[in-house]
């Protein structure tokens, strides 16, 4: 059975914003390794549209960016959306019964499946389907934006704390 993991970069004041801060070389290396090991990713529509950036080649990319793009492209993706009619390579559109689809996905796979996007994570948290939360805490205060926990704040238990690079701390929690 697969484990569903919701992990995102977060500011000190609890917000996620991919435009406000990016990964350091050490954190990008960590994300490359993670993407190579995962059994796949489940995206909400907005996060999927942001990540589609990695489907295209960009001449300005360095070797690490190309490595992340390659790992992302190889990975199986499921996209939860009521509005999209089609999705890109290596992706499957999930509509209708979210709970049934995610339970079947979880039961039919082994390994770790990433949950990407705070709105999708809110829905899956409400259904009790997320097995682990990973907060990549950056020393940035945004004062606004989308909160990491876009909905109910589940009771959690800290399982691990790891420093990545010079200024990011990964906090790993499981439902209590």
Secondary structure, 3 states (H helix, E strand, C coil): CCEEEEEEEECCCCEECCCCCCCCHHHHHHHHHHHHHCCEEEEEHHHHHHHHHHHCCCCCCCHHHHHHHHHHHHCCEEEECCCCCCCCCCEEEECCCHHHHHHHHHHHCCCEEEEECHHHHHHHHHCCCCCEEEEEECCCCCCCCEECCCCCCCCEEEEEEEEECCCEEEEEEEEC
